[in-house]
Amino acid sequence: MPTVKDYAELVRAPAGLSVPGDVVAGAAAAGALGARTPALAGSSVLLYWAGMAANDWADRDLDAKERPERPIPSGRIAPSHAFAVAAGLTAASLAVARAAGGRRALTVAVPLAAAVWAYDVKAKNTAAGPAVMAACRGLDVLLGATGGRTARAIPAALVVAAHTYTVTELSRREVSGADPLLPVVTLAGTAAVAAAATRPGRQRGWRALVPAALAAWYAARYGAAQVRAVADPSAPVVRAAVGAGITSLPALQGALAAGAGAPAPGALVAAAAPLARALTRRVAAT
């Protein structure tokens, strides 16, 4: 019988902490932070976990060669069971989005779910893979914005999407290792993303420093891991950079929320970053 730890590995449970901040950043940008935001964030986490389970189901034959310790190839979870988990979590995610945000939320949640499954089943191993995954994260930000002026959240969605693109490009080399040029390029992208998130927006006085501080935290954590990958682009170092990209994302999301006029929620979102790093020592995020 599968254990709780087996399921946690299947869905990369700690990495789910990188997801609620998408919704918070989008809601803050759209002026829609409110009682429904936590529920939409929960919907987003459920869909993220669904995507991780679907990813392992789709990659079960490849993982049998490259990652035999994963739950499916190791025999701890049957492929049909993993698919059922992915489908069930997807349905639950859409139900929660509908209950929390009505039809407006579903207009984003349904395309988001479709994009997640398209990435796992088809796009992941193609040249379009990073762009599709970036679109997933961008839509996740817009999910949080559906209760307000959604267009105002587009810049934040693009920033998160750009970060996701760099992480996804690196993740494609976390088994084989990378050319040293790849982490150089993604590092430049990280610098641009951090700069875009540093704008103080509507904040004045000391509050204007919060977005800059959180963006600097994000850049330092993720950037340092990429610098190490430039010096040593072997698979373990690249994999560590991918993990850093995932677990440092809450700091970026917090910077975006703070810059949109929500410094306290932004700081709370960013606080998930060290917790995610601690949990990934028990359950891998990649």
C-alpha positions in Angstrom: 0.0 0.0 0.0 1.3 3.5 -0.8 2.3 5.6 2.1 1.7 9.3 2.7 5.4 9.9 1.9 4.9 8.1 -1.5 2.0 10.4 -2.4 4.1 13.4 -1.2 6.9 12.3 -3.5 4.4 11.8 -6.4 3.0 15.3 -6.2 6.2 17.0 -5.0 4.3 18.3 -2.0 6.8 20.9 -0.8 6.9 22.5 -4.2 3.2 23.3 -3.7 4.3 26.2 -1.4 5.5 28.0 -4.5 2.0 28.2 -5.9 -0.3 30.3 -3.6 1.9 33.4 -4.1 0.9 33.4 -7.8 -2.7 33.9 -6.8 -1.9 36.5 -4.1 0.3 38.5 -6.5 -2.4 38.5 -9.1 -5.1 39.5 -6.7 -3.0 42.3 -5.3 -2.3 43.7 -8.7 -5.9 43.5 -9.7 -7.2 45.0 -6.4 -9.0 41.8 -5.6 -7.3 40.6 -2.4 -10.1 39.3 -0.2 -11.9 36.3 1.4 -11.9 34.3 -1.8 -8.1 34.6 -2.4 -7.2 31.7 0.0 -9.7 29.4 -1.7 -8.4 30.3 -5.2 -4.8 29.7 -3.9 -6.0 26.3 -2.7 -7.4 25.5 -6.1 -4.1 26.4 -7.6 -2.2 24.1 -5.2 -4.5 21.2 -6.1 -3.9 21.7 -9.8 -0.1 22.0 -9.3 -0.1 18.6 -7.4 -2.3 17.2 -10.2 0.3 18.3 -12.7 3.1 16.7 -10.8 1.2 13.4 -10.6 0.3 13.6 -14.3 4.0 14.3 -15.1 5.1 11.1 -13.4 2.4 9.1 -15.1 3.4 10.5 -18.5 7.1 9.9 -17.8 6.8 6.5 -16.2 8.8 4.7 -19.0 11.5 7.4 -19.1 11.8 7.5 -15.3 12.2 3.7 -15.2 15.6 4.3 -16.9 16.6 7.7 -15.5 14.9 7.9 -12.1 14.0 4.4 -11.0 13.6 5.6 -7.4 10.5 7.6 -8.3 7.1 6.3 -6.9 5.9 4.7 -10.2 9.0 2.9 -11.5 9.9 1.8 -8.0 6.5 0.0 -7.8 5.3 2.0 -4.8 2.4 3.6 -6.8 0.7 2.0 -9.8 0.5 4.0 -13.0 -3.3 3.8 -13.1 -3.4 5.0 -9.5 -1.1 8.0 -10.3 -3.4 8.9 -13.2 -6.5 8.7 -11.0 -4.8 11.0 -8.4 -4.0 13.5 -11.2 -7.5 13.4 -12.6 -9.1 13.6 -9.1 -7.0 16.6 -8.1 -7.7 18.4 -11.4 -11.5 17.9 -10.8 -11.2 19.1 -7.2 -9.2 22.2 -8.3 -11.8 23.2 -10.8 -14.6 22.6 -8.3 -12.9 24.8 -5.7 -12.2 27.5 -8.3 -15.9 27.5 -9.3 -17.1 27.7 -5.7 -14.7 30.5 -4.8 -14.7 32.6 -7.9 -17.7 31.6 -10.0 -17.6 31.6 -13.8 -15.0 34.3 -14.0 -12.5 32.0 -12.2 -13.4 29.1 -14.4 -12.6 31.1 -17.5 -9.0 31.0 -16.3 -9.0 27.8 -14.4 -10.1 25.6 -17.3 -7.5 26.9 -19.7 -4.9 26.6 -17.0 -5.8 23.0 -16.3 -5.7 22.2 -20.1 -2.3 23.8 -20.3 -1.0 21.8 -17.4 -2.1 18.5 -18.9 -0.9 19.6 -22.4 2.6 20.3 -20.9 2.8 16.9 -19.2 1.4 14.8 -21.9 2.7 16.4 -25.1 4.7 19.7 -24.9 7.2 18.9 -22.2 9.8 17.2 -24.4 9.4 19.6 -27.3 10.9 23.0 -28.0 7.6 24.6 -26.8 7.9 23.0 -23.4 9.3 26.0 -21.5 6.8 28.4 -23.1 3.9 26.2 -22.2 5.0 25.9 -18.6 5.6 29.7 -18.4 2.0 30.1 -19.7 0.8 27.9 -16.9 2.3 30.1 -14.3 1.1 33.3 -16.0 -2.4 32.0 -16.0 -2.1 31.0 -12.4 -1.4 34.7 -11.5 -4.4 35.7 -13.6 -6.5 33.2 -11.7 -6.0 35.3 -8.6 -6.9 38.5 -10.5 -10.3 37.3 -11.7 -12.3 39.1 -9.0 -10.9 42.5 -9.9 -9.3 44.3 -12.8 -7.6 41.4 -14.4 -5.7 43.4 -17.0 -3.7 45.1 -14.2 -2.2 41.7 -13.3 -0.8 41.0 -16.7 2.7 42.6 -15.9 2.9 40.4 -12.8 1.9 37.4 -14.8 4.6 38.1 -17.3 7.2 38.4 -14.6 6.3 35.1 -13.0 6.1 33.5 -16.5 9.6 34.7 -17.3 11.0 33.3 -14.1 9.2 30.0 -14.9 10.8 29.9 -18.3 14.3 30.0 -16.9 13.5 27.2 -14.4 12.0 25.0 -17.0 14.9 25.5 -19.4 17.3 24.4 -16.6 15.0 21.5 -15.7 15.4 20.0 -19.1 19.1 19.4 -18.3 18.8 18.2 -14.7 19.5 14.6 -15.6 22.1 15.0 -18.4 23.8 18.2 -17.3 24.0 21.4 -19.2 26.2 23.5 -21.5 27.7 26.2 -19.3 26.1 28.8 -21.5 22.6 27.8 -20.4 22.9 28.9 -16.8 24.6 32.1 -18.0 21.5 32.9 -20.1 19.0 32.0 -17.3 21.0 34.0 -14.8 20.6 37.1 -17.1 16.9 36.3 -17.2 16.8 36.2 -13.4 18.4 39.6 -13.1 15.9 41.0 -15.5 13.0 39.4 -13.6 14.3 40.7 -10.3 14.6 44.2 -11.7 11.0 44.1 -13.0 9.8 43.1 -9.6 11.7 45.8 -7.8 9.5 48.7 -8.9 7.8 50.2 -5.8 4.5 50.6 -7.5 2.0 52.4 -5.2 4.2 52.2 -2.2 5.8 55.2 -0.6 8.3 55.7 2.2 9.7 52.6 3.9 7.0 50.4 2.2 8.7 51.1 -1.1 11.7 49.2 0.1 9.8 45.9 0.7 9.5 45.0 -3.0 13.2 45.7 -3.5 14.2 43.7 -0.5 12.2 40.7 -1.5 13.3 40.8 -5.1 16.9 41.0 -3.9 16.3 37.9 -1.7 14.9 36.1 -4.7 17.8 37.1 -6.9 20.4 36.2 -4.4 19.1 32.7 -3.7 18.3 31.6 -7.2 21.1 33.6 -8.7 23.7 32.0 -6.5 22.6 28.5 -7.5 22.9 29.4 -11.2 26.3 30.9 -10.7 27.4 27.5 -9.2 25.9 25.8 -12.3 28.0 28.1 -14.6 31.1 26.9 -12.8 29.9 23.2 -12.7 27.0 22.5 -15.1 26.8 18.8 -14.0 23.4 17.2 -13.5 23.4 17.4 -9.6 24.3 21.1 -9.7 21.8 22.0 -12.4 19.2 20.0 -10.4 20.0 22.1 -7.3 19.6 25.3 -9.4 16.1 24.1 -10.5 15.2 23.4 -6.9 16.4 26.9 -5.9 14.3 28.4 -8.7 11.2 26.6 -7.3 11.7 27.4 -3.7 12.8 31.0 -4.2 9.7 31.8 -6.2 7.7 32.9 -3.1 10.1 35.8 -2.6 9.5 37.0 -6.1 5.7 36.6 -5.7 6.0 38.5 -2.4 7.9 41.3 -4.1 5.1 41.6 -6.8 2.4 41.7 -4.2 4.2 44.3 -2.1 4.8 46.4 -5.1 1.1 46.3 -5.9 0.2 47.7 -2.5 0.1 44.7 -0.3 3.3 44.6 1.7 2.0 42.5 4.6 0.6 39.7 2.3 3.7 40.0 0.2 5.9 39.3 3.2 3.7 36.4 4.3 4.0 34.9 0.9 7.8 35.3 0.9 7.9 33.5 4.2 7.1 30.3 2.4 10.5 30.3 0.8 12.6 29.1 3.7 9.8 26.6 4.7 9.8 25.2 1.2 13.6 24.8 1.3 13.4 23.0 4.6 10.8 20.6 3.4 12.6 19.8 0.2 15.3 18.2 2.3 12.7 15.5 3.1 10.8 15.4 -0.2 12.5 16.5 -3.5 10.9 19.4 -5.3 12.1 18.3 -8.8 
